[in-house]
Amino acid sequence: MADVVVGRDKSGEQRLVSLPLSRIRVIMKSSPEVSSINQEALVLTAKATELFVQHLVSSSYRRGGGGGGQGKKALTYSDLSDTAEESDTFQFLADILPKKILASKYLKMLKEKREDEEQENDDSADSGGDDAES
């Protein structure tokens, strides 16, 4: 693993990972089950995170049409959310990367849902009253 060099830090030294280890340490320590973090575990977690993000981005880019010759040159949020929703591998991210919808469309969906619930309540109240009269 020491053969792989990702980049250089501010002082010019070689680095194995691109993500800031101090931030990853803070995130790991935010868990109540973690009391101390081994440096090797920290580096491995950072590297695994980088590889995961790289895989998500490359999959999203290919799905979004960026893999072809004249394809897109940029990755968008929509590409990521489509990948999370359509791919079995990234299905667990569907709640974190939901599809964007306009506020007006969301309000319309809420209104329709309320109307459906009211209709169901009215239907159940009517059927309940019929049983009592029999």
N, C-alpha and C positions, 0 to 999 in steps of 0.2 A: 504494500500500500504506500510505502514511502517513495516509490518511483513516480507516482502521479503528482504532478504539480499543476494546480489550478490557476494560480496567479501569484502576485507579489503584494506584500503589505506596504505600508508607508515607508518603512525603513529599507525596503528592497529585498527583504527576506522572502523565501519561497513559502507559499501556503498550500495546504492540502485541500482546504475548503474555502468557499467564497463567502458564506454566511458568517456574521459576527458571532464568535463563540460566547462572548459575554452576554449577549441577548438570549442566546439559546440556553445558557446556564440559568438566567433569570426565569425564563419560561419553565424550565425543568424544576427549579426550586419552588415555583408557585404551587406545585402539587404537595399536599400534606404528607404523602407517603414517602417523599424523597428527603433524606436527611443530608447526604453528601453525594457528590457527583465525581466519579473518576474521570480524569482527563481523556483517557481512551474512549470511554463511553460518550463523552461530550463530542469528541471529534467524529465518532461513528454515527451519532445521531445527526450531526450537522451534514455529514456526507449522505446519509440515507435521505434526509430531507431534500437536499439538492437534487439527488437522483429522482426522487418522487416528483418534484416540481418539474424537472426536465422532461420526464415521461408524460406528465399531464399536459404540458405545453406542446410537446411534439405531437401527441395524439390529437389535441384540439386544433392545432395548425393544419394537420392532414385532413381532419374532418371538415374544417372550414374552407377547404379548397385552396389552401396555401401550398400544397405539395406539388402542384403542376408548374409548368414553365411560365405561363402568364397569370398565375394565381395571385392571390392577395399577398401583400408584403407585411401586413400587420395582423397581430392576433387581437381579437376583440373579446369583451366580456361575453358576448353572445356565443362565441365559439366555445369558451370555457363552460358556460351553462348548458349548451347543447351536448357537449361531451359528457358532462356529469349526469345529464338526464338519460341519454341514449346508450351509454356504455355500461356494461355490467361491472367492469373493473372500477369505475369511478362513481357508481350509483350512490355510495355513501356520502358523496359531496352534494347531492341534489338539494338538500335543505340549506347548505351553506352557499351554494351558487344557484339561486333560483332564477328562472327566466324573468327578464324585466317586462313589466307591463305598464301602460300609461295609467295615471291616477284615475282618469275618466273611465277607463275600461274596468278598473278595479271597483270603483264606486257602482258602476252598472251591474257588475257581478254580485256585489253585496246586496243591492236592491232586489235583484232577481232571487237571490237566496232567501231573503226575508219574505218576499211574496210567496215563494214556494212553501216556507215554513208556516206562514199564516194560512195558506190554502190547506195544508195538511192538518193544522189545528182545527180549522173550520169543518173539515171532513170528519175528523174523529169526534168532534162535538156533536155533529149531526147524526152520526151512526150510533153514538152513545144514547142520544135522546130517543131514537127509534126503538131501542131495546127496552127502554123503560116504559114506553107506551103499550107494548105488546102484552 
